[in-house]
Amino acid sequence: MANQTVSVDDPMSFDPPNVNIKAGDTVTWNWSGSGHSVTSDDGTFDSDVQSAPFTFSQTFSTAGTFGYYCKVHGDAGGIGMSGTVVVS
């Protein structure tokens, strides 16, 4: 299993916003900014709104494309502050 790290930054961005992983891998979001969330488009995970320093991890066990967004600065479907996790 591997771990992919994404920064939750100001001004309103995920870096990198899109990651490619394998089933069973974990993505860890690290807050360097404040007032952001990591919320899945389908509602399966939600960090709630957090401020730095904070980390949130999610393990992806099945293949697919999983969208996520900041519920303060974005919305489901790739609107605003958002990204995707592609699991093969």
Gaussian input, Z-matrix of N, CA and C with variables (Angstrom, degrees):
# hf/3-21g

backbone

0 1
 N
 C     1     B1
 C     2     B2     1     A1
 N     3     B3     2     A2     1     D1
 C     4     B4     3     A3     2     D2
 C     5     B5     4     A4     3     D3
 N     6     B6     5     A5     4     D4
 C     7     B7     6     A6     5     D5
 C     8     B8     7     A7     6     D6
 N     9     B9     8     A8     7     D7
 C    10    B10     9     A9     8     D8
 C    11    B11    10    A10     9     D9
 N    12    B12    11    A11    10    D10
 C    13    B13    12    A12    11    D11
 C    14    B14    13    A13    12    D12
 N    15    B15    14    A14    13    D13
 C    16    B16    15    A15    14    D14
 C    17    B17    16    A16    15    D15
 N    18    B18    17    A17    16    D16
 C    19    B19    18    A18    17    D17
 C    20    B20    19    A19    18    D18
 N    21    B21    20    A20    19    D19
 C    22    B22    21    A21    20    D20
 C    23    B23    22    A22    21    D21
 N    24    B24    23    A23    22    D22
 C    25    B25    24    A24    23    D23
 C    26    B26    25    A25    24    D24
 N    27    B27    26    A26    25    D25
 C    28    B28    27    A27    26    D26
 C    29    B29    28    A28    27    D27
 N    30    B30    29    A29    28    D28
 C    31    B31    30    A30    29    D29
 C    32    B32    31    A31    30    D30
 N    33    B33    32    A32    31    D31
 C    34    B34    33    A33    32    D32
 C    35    B35    34    A34    33    D33
 N    36    B36    35    A35    34    D34
 C    37    B37    36    A36    35    D35
 C    38    B38    37    A37    36    D36
 N    39    B39    38    A38    37    D37
 C    40    B40    39    A39    38    D38
 C    41    B41    40    A40    39    D39
 N    42    B42    41    A41    40    D40
 C    43    B43    42    A42    41    D41
 C    44    B44    43    A43    42    D42
 N    45    B45    44    A44    43    D43
 C    46    B46    45    A45    44    D44
 C    47    B47    46    A46    45    D45
 N    48    B48    47    A47    46    D46
 C    49    B49    48    A48    47    D47
 C    50    B50    49    A49    48    D48
 N    51    B51    50    A50    49    D49
 C    52    B52    51    A51    50    D50
 C    53    B53    52    A52    51    D51
 N    54    B54    53    A53    52    D52
 C    55    B55    54    A54    53    D53
 C    56    B56    55    A55    54    D54
 N    57    B57    56    A56    55    D55
 C    58    B58    57    A57    56    D56
 C    59    B59    58    A58    57    D57
 N    60    B60    59    A59    58    D58
 C    61    B61    60    A60    59    D59
 C    62    B62    61    A61    60    D60
 N    63    B63    62    A62    61    D61
 C    64    B64    63    A63    62    D62
 C    65    B65    64    A64    63    D63
 N    66    B66    65    A65    64    D64
 C    67    B67    66    A66    65    D65
 C    68    B68    67    A67    66    D66
 N    69    B69    68    A68    67    D67
 C    70    B70    69    A69    68    D68
 C    71    B71    70    A70    69    D69
 N    72    B72    71    A71    70    D70
 C    73    B73    72    A72    71    D71
 C    74    B74    73    A73    72    D72
 N    75    B75    74    A74    73    D73
 C    76    B76    75    A75    74    D74
 C    77    B77    76    A76    75    D75
 N    78    B78    77    A77    76    D76
 C    79    B79    78    A78    77    D77
 C    80    B80    79    A79    78    D78
 N    81    B81    80    A80    79    D79
 C    82    B82    81    A81    80    D80
 C    83    B83    82    A82    81    D81
 N    84    B84    83    A83    82    D82
 C    85    B85    84    A84    83    D83
 C    86    B86    85    A85    84    D84
 N    87    B87    86    A86    85    D85
 C    88    B88    87    A87    86    D86
 C    89    B89    88    A88    87    D87
 N    90    B90    89    A89    88    D88
 C    91    B91    90    A90    89    D89
 C    92    B92    91    A91    90    D90
 N    93    B93    92    A92    91    D91
 C    94    B94    93    A93    92    D92
 C    95    B95    94    A94    93    D93
 N    96    B96    95    A95    94    D94
 C    97    B97    96    A96    95    D95
 C    98    B98    97    A97    96    D96
 N    99    B99    98    A98    97    D97
 C   100   B100    99    A99    98    D98
 C   101   B101   100   A100    99    D99
 N   102   B102   101   A101   100   D100
 C   103   B103   102   A102   101   D101
 C   104   B104   103   A103   102   D102
 N   105   B105   104   A104   103   D103
 C   106   B106   105   A105   104   D104
 C   107   B107   106   A106   105   D105
 N   108   B108   107   A107   106   D106
 C   109   B109   108   A108   107   D107
 C   110   B110   109   A109   108   D108
 N   111   B111   110   A110   109   D109
 C   112   B112   111   A111   110   D110
 C   113   B113   112   A112   111   D111
 N   114   B114   113   A113   112   D112
 C   115   B115   114   A114   113   D113
 C   116   B116   115   A115   114   D114
 N   117   B117   116   A116   115   D115
 C   118   B118   117   A117   116   D116
 C   119   B119   118   A118   117   D117
 N   120   B120   119   A119   118   D118
 C   121   B121   120   A120   119   D119
 C   122   B122   121   A121   120   D120
 N   123   B123   122   A122   121   D121
 C   124   B124   123   A123   122   D122
 C   125   B125   124   A124   123   D123
 N   126   B126   125   A125   124   D124
 C   127   B127   126   A126   125   D125
 C   128   B128   127   A127   126   D126
 N   129   B129   128   A128   127   D127
 C   130   B130   129   A129   128   D128
 C   131   B131   130   A130   129   D129
 N   132   B132   131   A131   130   D130
 C   133   B133   132   A132   131   D131
 C   134   B134   133   A133   132   D132
 N   135   B135   134   A134   133   D133
 C   136   B136   135   A135   134   D134
 C   137   B137   136   A136   135   D135
 N   138   B138   137   A137   136   D136
 C   139   B139   138   A138   137   D137
 C   140   B140   139   A139   138   D138
 N   141   B141   140   A140   139   D139
 C   142   B142   141   A141   140   D140
 C   143   B143   142   A142   141   D141
 N   144   B144   143   A143   142   D142
 C   145   B145   144   A144   143   D143
 C   146   B146   145   A145   144   D144
 N   147   B147   146   A146   145   D145
 C   148   B148   147   A147   146   D146
 C   149   B149   148   A148   147   D147
 N   150   B150   149   A149   148   D148
 C   151   B151   150   A150   149   D149
 C   152   B152   151   A151   150   D150
 N   153   B153   152   A152   151   D151
 C   154   B154   153   A153   152   D152
 C   155   B155   154   A154   153   D153
 N   156   B156   155   A155   154   D154
 C   157   B157   156   A156   155   D155
 C   158   B158   157   A157   156   D156
 N   159   B159   158   A158   157   D157
 C   160   B160   159   A159   158   D158
 C   161   B161   160   A160   159   D159
 N   162   B162   161   A161   160   D160
 C   163   B163   162   A162   161   D161
 C   164   B164   163   A163   162   D162
 N   165   B165   164   A164   163   D163
 C   166   B166   165   A165   164   D164
 C   167   B167   166   A166   165   D165
 N   168   B168   167   A167   166   D166
 C   169   B169   168   A168   167   D167
 C   170   B170   169   A169   168   D168
 N   171   B171   170   A170   169   D169
 C   172   B172   171   A171   170   D170
 C   173   B173   172   A172   171   D171
 N   174   B174   173   A173   172   D172
 C   175   B175   174   A174   173   D173
 C   176   B176   175   A175   174   D174
 N   177   B177   176   A176   175   D175
 C   178   B178   177   A177   176   D176
 C   179   B179   178   A178   177   D177
 N   180   B180   179   A179   178   D178
 C   181   B181   180   A180   179   D179
 C   182   B182   181   A181   180   D180
 N   183   B183   182   A182   181   D181
 C   184   B184   183   A183   182   D182
 C   185   B185   184   A184   183   D183
 N   186   B186   185   A185   184   D184
 C   187   B187   186   A186   185   D185
 C   188   B188   187   A187   186   D186
 N   189   B189   188   A188   187   D187
 C   190   B190   189   A189   188   D188
 C   191   B191   190   A190   189   D189
 N   192   B192   191   A191   190   D190
 C   193   B193   192   A192   191   D191
 C   194   B194   193   A193   192   D192
 N   195   B195   194   A194   193   D193
 C   196   B196   195   A195   194   D194
 C   197   B197   196   A196   195   D195
 N   198   B198   197   A197   196   D196
 C   199   B199   198   A198   197   D197
 C   200   B200   199   A199   198   D198
 N   201   B201   200   A200   199   D199
 C   202   B202   201   A201   200   D200
 C   203   B203   202   A202   201   D201
 N   204   B204   203   A203   202   D202
 C   205   B205   204   A204   203   D203
 C   206   B206   205   A205   204   D204
 N   207   B207   206   A206   205   D205
 C   208   B208   207   A207   206   D206
 C   209   B209   208   A208   207   D207
 N   210   B210   209   A209   208   D208
 C   211   B211   210   A210   209   D209
 C   212   B212   211   A211   210   D210
 N   213   B213   212   A212   211   D211
 C   214   B214   213   A213   212   D212
 C   215   B215   214   A214   213   D213
 N   216   B216   215   A215   214   D214
 C   217   B217   216   A216   215   D215
 C   218   B218   217   A217   216   D216
 N   219   B219   218   A218   217   D217
 C   220   B220   219   A219   218   D218
 C   221   B221   220   A220   219   D219
 N   222   B222   221   A221   220   D220
 C   223   B223   222   A222   221   D221
 C   224   B224   223   A223   222   D222
 N   225   B225   224   A224   223   D223
 C   226   B226   225   A225   224   D224
 C   227   B227   226   A226   225   D225
 N   228   B228   227   A227   226   D226
 C   229   B229   228   A228   227   D227
 C   230   B230   229   A229   228   D228
 N   231   B231   230   A230   229   D229
 C   232   B232   231   A231   230   D230
 C   233   B233   232   A232   231   D231
 N   234   B234   233   A233   232   D232
 C   235   B235   234   A234   233   D233
 C   236   B236   235   A235   234   D234
 N   237   B237   236   A236   235   D235
 C   238   B238   237   A237   236   D236
 C   239   B239   238   A238   237   D237
 N   240   B240   239   A239   238   D238
 C   241   B241   240   A240   239   D239
 C   242   B242   241   A241   240   D240
 N   243   B243   242   A242   241   D241
 C   244   B244   243   A243   242   D242
 C   245   B245   244   A244   243   D243
 N   246   B246   245   A245   244   D244
 C   247   B247   246   A246   245   D245
 C   248   B248   247   A247   246   D246
 N   249   B249   248   A248   247   D247
 C   250   B250   249   A249   248   D248
 C   251   B251   250   A250   249   D249
 N   252   B252   251   A251   250   D250
 C   253   B253   252   A252   251   D251
 C   254   B254   253   A253   252   D252
 N   255   B255   254   A254   253   D253
 C   256   B256   255   A255   254   D254
 C   257   B257   256   A256   255   D255
 N   258   B258   257   A257   256   D256
 C   259   B259   258   A258   257   D257
 C   260   B260   259   A259   258   D258
 N   261   B261   260   A260   259   D259
 C   262   B262   261   A261   260   D260
 C   263   B263   262   A262   261   D261

   B1=1.4501
   B2=1.5249
   B3=1.3186
   B4=1.4643
   B5=1.5229
   B6=1.3207
   B7=1.4551
   B8=1.5176
   B9=1.3065
   B10=1.4628
   B11=1.5259
   B12=1.3337
   B13=1.4566
   B14=1.5245
   B15=1.3319
   B16=1.4597
   B17=1.5214
   B18=1.3246
   B19=1.4660
   B20=1.5206
   B21=1.3042
   B22=1.4603
   B23=1.5260
   B24=1.3444
   B25=1.4600
   B26=1.5163
   B27=1.3175
   B28=1.4577
   B29=1.5185
   B30=1.3088
   B31=1.4596
   B32=1.5310
   B33=1.2796
   B34=1.4604
   B35=1.5199
   B36=1.3456
   B37=1.4594
   B38=1.5253
   B39=1.3365
   B40=1.4490
   B41=1.5224
   B42=1.3289
   B43=1.4636
   B44=1.5240
   B45=1.3443
   B46=1.4523
   B47=1.5283
   B48=1.3172
   B49=1.4683
   B50=1.5316
   B51=1.3235
   B52=1.4634
   B53=1.5184
   B54=1.3312
   B55=1.4530
   B56=1.5229
   B57=1.3271
   B58=1.4594
   B59=1.5203
   B60=1.3294
   B61=1.4562
   B62=1.5219
   B63=1.3301
   B64=1.4592
   B65=1.5304
   B66=1.3130
   B67=1.4623
   B68=1.5239
   B69=1.3290
   B70=1.4468
   B71=1.5194
   B72=1.3471
   B73=1.4629
   B74=1.5215
   B75=1.3240
   B76=1.4539
   B77=1.5172
   B78=1.3224
   B79=1.4679
   B80=1.5233
   B81=1.3399
   B82=1.4603
   B83=1.5184
   B84=1.3191
   B85=1.4685
   B86=1.5170
   B87=1.3337
   B88=1.4632
   B89=1.5210
   B90=1.3161
   B91=1.4610
   B92=1.5265
   B93=1.3326
   B94=1.4627
   B95=1.5199
   B96=1.3349
   B97=1.4567
   B98=1.5159
   B99=1.3041
   B100=1.4648
   B101=1.5194
   B102=1.3397
   B103=1.4578
   B104=1.5137
   B105=1.3608
   B106=1.4674
   B107=1.5270
   B108=1.3334
   B109=1.4636
   B110=1.5146
   B111=1.3284
   B112=1.4608
   B113=1.5216
   B114=1.3184
   B115=1.4593
   B116=1.5186
   B117=1.3358
   B118=1.4602
   B119=1.5228
   B120=1.3255
   B121=1.4605
   B122=1.5204
   B123=1.3457
   B124=1.4701
   B125=1.5355
   B126=1.3384
   B127=1.4544
   B128=1.5155
   B129=1.3470
   B130=1.4605
   B131=1.5162
   B132=1.3281
   B133=1.4623
   B134=1.5152
   B135=1.3321
   B136=1.4674
   B137=1.5269
   B138=1.3093
   B139=1.4649
   B140=1.5184
   B141=1.3306
   B142=1.4530
   B143=1.5355
   B144=1.2946
   B145=1.4657
   B146=1.5258
   B147=1.3346
   B148=1.4603
   B149=1.5245
   B150=1.3175
   B151=1.4567
   B152=1.5198
   B153=1.3240
   B154=1.4643
   B155=1.5194
   B156=1.3328
   B157=1.4635
   B158=1.5369
   B159=1.3149
   B160=1.4594
   B161=1.5204
   B162=1.3323
   B163=1.4551
   B164=1.5160
   B165=1.3284
   B166=1.4616
   B167=1.5179
   B168=1.3278
   B169=1.4638
   B170=1.5127
   B171=1.3417
   B172=1.4578
   B173=1.5271
   B174=1.3261
   B175=1.4611
   B176=1.5230
   B177=1.3215
   B178=1.4571
   B179=1.5236
   B180=1.3257
   B181=1.4608
   B182=1.5225
   B183=1.3219
   B184=1.4659
   B185=1.5243
   B186=1.3259
   B187=1.4673
   B188=1.5249
   B189=1.3267
   B190=1.4584
   B191=1.5098
   B192=1.3128
   B193=1.4635
   B194=1.5199
   B195=1.3178
   B196=1.4469
   B197=1.5265
   B198=1.3176
   B199=1.4542
   B200=1.5113
   B201=1.3291
   B202=1.4592
   B203=1.5189
   B204=1.3254
   B205=1.4583
   B206=1.5186
   B207=1.3189
   B208=1.4611
   B209=1.5190
   B210=1.3381
   B211=1.4628
   B212=1.5248
   B213=1.3228
   B214=1.4630
   B215=1.5361
   B216=1.3499
   B217=1.4646
   B218=1.5225
   B219=1.3153
   B220=1.4540
   B221=1.5045
   B222=1.3358
   B223=1.4553
   B224=1.5158
   B225=1.3304
   B226=1.4551
   B227=1.5211
   B228=1.3196
   B229=1.4533
   B230=1.5153
   B231=1.3331
   B232=1.4638
   B233=1.5117
   B234=1.3129
   B235=1.4738
   B236=1.5178
   B237=1.3265
   B238=1.4635
   B239=1.5030
   B240=1.3230
   B241=1.4580
   B242=1.5251
   B243=1.3412
   B244=1.4690
   B245=1.5135
   B246=1.3188
   B247=1.4521
   B248=1.5060
   B249=1.3378
   B250=1.4573
   B251=1.5195
   B252=1.3287
   B253=1.4563
   B254=1.5228
   B255=1.3347
   B256=1.4672
   B257=1.5268
   B258=1.3277
   B259=1.4519
   B260=1.5278
   B261=1.3452
   B262=1.4733
   B263=1.5312
   A1=108.88
   A2=114.23
   A3=120.66
   A4=109.55
   A5=114.59
   A6=120.87
   A7=109.03
   A8=117.13
   A9=123.65
   A10=107.20
   A11=117.65
   A12=121.58
   A13=110.41
   A14=115.65
   A15=123.30
   A16=107.67
   A17=117.33
   A18=121.50
   A19=109.99
   A20=115.99
   A21=122.67
   A22=105.05
   A23=114.86
   A24=121.56
   A25=113.42
   A26=113.75
   A27=121.97
   A28=105.57
   A29=121.93
   A30=123.60
   A31=112.30
   A32=116.51
   A33=125.39
   A34=114.68
   A35=116.92
   A36=118.92
   A37=110.90
   A38=114.32
   A39=123.07
   A40=106.12
   A41=117.93
   A42=120.66
   A43=110.25
   A44=118.21
   A45=127.23
   A46=110.04
   A47=117.96
   A48=119.57
   A49=112.92
   A50=116.80
   A51=121.56
   A52=109.72
   A53=116.45
   A54=121.17
   A55=109.85
   A56=115.18
   A57=123.17
   A58=108.13
   A59=116.18
   A60=121.54
   A61=109.19
   A62=115.75
   A63=122.00
   A64=109.26
   A65=116.55
   A66=120.85
   A67=109.43
   A68=116.18
   A69=122.83
   A70=113.74
   A71=116.91
   A72=121.33
   A73=110.94
   A74=115.14
   A75=123.01
   A76=110.49
   A77=115.96
   A78=121.60
   A79=107.07
   A80=115.51
   A81=121.80
   A82=108.33
   A83=115.63
   A84=121.61
   A85=107.67
   A86=116.68
   A87=123.30
   A88=109.41
   A89=116.12
   A90=121.28
   A91=110.22
   A92=116.22
   A93=121.22
   A94=109.01
   A95=115.31
   A96=122.80
   A97=109.24
   A98=116.86
   A99=120.92
   A100=111.61
   A101=114.82
   A102=120.99
   A103=114.17
   A104=116.97
   A105=121.64
   A106=110.09
   A107=114.79
   A108=120.77
   A109=109.21
   A110=115.31
   A111=123.44
   A112=104.62
   A113=115.66
   A114=122.51
   A115=108.67
   A116=117.88
   A117=120.57
   A118=110.70
   A119=114.91
   A120=120.42
   A121=111.66
   A122=116.90
   A123=120.01
   A124=113.58
   A125=117.43
   A126=121.08
   A127=115.92
   A128=118.31
   A129=119.50
   A130=113.75
   A131=118.27
   A132=119.92
   A133=110.37
   A134=115.05
   A135=121.48
   A136=108.57
   A137=116.15
   A138=120.79
   A139=112.36
   A140=117.13
   A141=124.84
   A142=107.65
   A143=118.04
   A144=122.13
   A145=108.88
   A146=115.78
   A147=122.41
   A148=110.66
   A149=115.61
   A150=122.96
   A151=109.55
   A152=115.68
   A153=121.56
   A154=109.88
   A155=117.17
   A156=127.44
   A157=110.42
   A158=116.75
   A159=121.92
   A160=107.53
   A161=117.26
   A162=122.12
   A163=109.31
   A164=115.14
   A165=122.62
   A166=106.97
   A167=117.19
   A168=121.54
   A169=111.00
   A170=114.56
   A171=121.20
   A172=107.71
   A173=116.17
   A174=121.51
   A175=108.25
   A176=115.71
   A177=122.31
   A178=108.54
   A179=116.96
   A180=121.13
   A181=114.15
   A182=117.64
   A183=120.23
   A184=110.86
   A185=114.72
   A186=120.69
   A187=110.34
   A188=114.88
   A189=120.58
   A190=110.77
   A191=115.70
   A192=122.60
   A193=107.50
   A194=115.76
   A195=122.30
   A196=109.51
   A197=116.23
   A198=121.08
   A199=111.10
   A200=115.41
   A201=120.97
   A202=109.06
   A203=116.43
   A204=121.32
   A205=110.19
   A206=115.96
   A207=122.74
   A208=106.69
   A209=117.04
   A210=118.59
   A211=113.49
   A212=118.08
   A213=121.53
   A214=110.24
   A215=117.03
   A216=121.45
   A217=114.28
   A218=118.56
   A219=121.45
   A220=110.88
   A221=114.76
   A222=120.75
   A223=108.43
   A224=115.77
   A225=121.32
   A226=110.73
   A227=115.32
   A228=120.20
   A229=114.03
   A230=117.00
   A231=119.65
   A232=115.06
   A233=117.28
   A234=121.15
   A235=109.69
   A236=117.13
   A237=121.95
   A238=112.61
   A239=116.28
   A240=122.00
   A241=108.57
   A242=116.19
   A243=121.20
   A244=110.32
   A245=115.58
   A246=121.78
   A247=110.86
   A248=115.79
   A249=121.04
   A250=109.98
   A251=114.33
   A252=122.65
   A253=105.72
   A254=116.77
   A255=121.87
   A256=106.73
   A257=115.01
   A258=121.87
   A259=109.25
   A260=115.80
   A261=119.50
   A262=110.41
   D1=147.52
   D2=-178.84
   D3=-124.33
   D4=166.54
   D5=179.45
   D6=-126.74
   D7=128.15
   D8=176.32
   D9=-107.97
   D10=134.05
   D11=-178.22
   D12=-109.36
   D13=136.76
   D14=177.10
   D15=-125.70
   D16=131.95
   D17=175.92
   D18=-86.21
   D19=137.37
   D20=174.19
   D21=-103.92
   D22=101.57
   D23=-166.69
   D24=-111.99
   D25=164.08
   D26=163.19
   D27=-103.27
   D28=140.41
   D29=5.48
   D30=-89.43
   D31=111.41
   D32=169.40
   D33=43.11
   D34=65.70
   D35=176.87
   D36=-151.44
   D37=153.31
   D38=168.00
   D39=-103.14
   D40=136.36
   D41=-175.97
   D42=-133.78
   D43=107.36
   D44=-4.46
   D45=-80.12
   D46=153.20
   D47=-179.21
   D48=-74.45
   D49=-29.30
   D50=-176.04
   D51=-119.02
   D52=129.10
   D53=-179.99
   D54=-129.49
   D55=150.51
   D56=176.78
   D57=-116.87
   D58=125.46
   D59=-178.88
   D60=-136.78
   D61=175.22
   D62=175.20
   D63=-104.18
   D64=155.52
   D65=177.49
   D66=-54.93
   D67=134.12
   D68=-177.61
   D69=97.01
   D70=-11.97
   D71=178.86
   D72=-79.99
   D73=163.06
   D74=-177.85
   D75=-119.64
   D76=139.16
   D77=171.15
   D78=-107.23
   D79=131.88
   D80=176.90
   D81=-117.51
   D82=123.67
   D83=176.62
   D84=-98.13
   D85=128.60
   D86=179.56
   D87=-112.61
   D88=120.83
   D89=179.72
   D90=-78.05
   D91=123.00
   D92=167.51
   D93=-114.69
   D94=-7.91
   D95=174.78
   D96=-114.91
   D97=-178.50
   D98=-176.25
   D99=-129.07
   D100=153.25
   D101=176.91
   D102=77.19
   D103=37.60
   D104=-178.85
   D105=-128.67
   D106=160.56
   D107=172.98
   D108=-130.05
   D109=165.95
   D110=167.01
   D111=-120.38
   D112=108.25
   D113=-173.15
   D114=-128.16
   D115=125.52
   D116=-178.60
   D117=-73.74
   D118=146.95
   D119=178.22
   D120=-57.68
   D121=-35.93
   D122=-176.05
   D123=-94.55
   D124=3.72
   D125=175.32
   D126=81.83
   D127=8.76
   D128=-178.10
   D129=-77.18
   D130=-22.19
   D131=174.56
   D132=-144.64
   D133=151.43
   D134=-178.15
   D135=-159.82
   D136=120.63
   D137=179.24
   D138=-79.16
   D139=-13.76
   D140=-167.94
   D141=65.32
   D142=169.74
   D143=-176.44
   D144=-73.42
   D145=127.80
   D146=-175.23
   D147=-133.08
   D148=165.85
   D149=175.96
   D150=-128.05
   D151=152.98
   D152=178.90
   D153=-64.13
   D154=143.98
   D155=-2.96
   D156=-87.23
   D157=134.24
   D158=179.42
   D159=-156.62
   D160=147.91
   D161=172.74
   D162=-132.01
   D163=150.54
   D164=177.61
   D165=-140.55
   D166=132.08
   D167=-179.10
   D168=-122.32
   D169=146.70
   D170=176.93
   D171=-139.75
   D172=128.21
   D173=175.45
   D174=-95.89
   D175=134.13
   D176=-178.04
   D177=-108.87
   D178=112.89
   D179=-173.62
   D180=-96.07
   D181=-14.52
   D182=-178.80
   D183=-124.99
   D184=152.65
   D185=178.43
   D186=-69.36
   D187=150.98
   D188=177.57
   D189=150.39
   D190=-178.80
   D191=176.77
   D192=-114.02
   D193=123.95
   D194=-174.29
   D195=-120.02
   D196=112.49
   D197=177.56
   D198=-82.60
   D199=149.99
   D200=175.50
   D201=-146.06
   D202=164.23
   D203=-176.38
   D204=-157.82
   D205=167.75
   D206=170.52
   D207=-91.53
   D208=122.91
   D209=-176.24
   D210=-73.57
   D211=-5.82
   D212=174.39
   D213=-92.19
   D214=-37.80
   D215=-171.68
   D216=-119.50
   D217=11.59
   D218=-178.88
   D219=-156.06
   D220=-166.82
   D221=177.99
   D222=-159.91
   D223=164.65
   D224=178.27
   D225=-56.81
   D226=151.68
   D227=178.20
   D228=88.19
   D229=16.49
   D230=175.99
   D231=84.09
   D232=21.98
   D233=-178.85
   D234=-89.78
   D235=128.98
   D236=176.24
   D237=65.54
   D238=-135.98
   D239=-178.85
   D240=-73.05
   D241=102.68
   D242=-172.94
   D243=-154.58
   D244=170.82
   D245=177.71
   D246=-165.73
   D247=-176.55
   D248=178.60
   D249=-138.44
   D250=150.48
   D251=170.11
   D252=-116.03
   D253=119.69
   D254=178.25
   D255=-104.55
   D256=119.91
   D257=-176.83
   D258=-111.10
   D259=123.71
   D260=179.35
   D261=-107.97

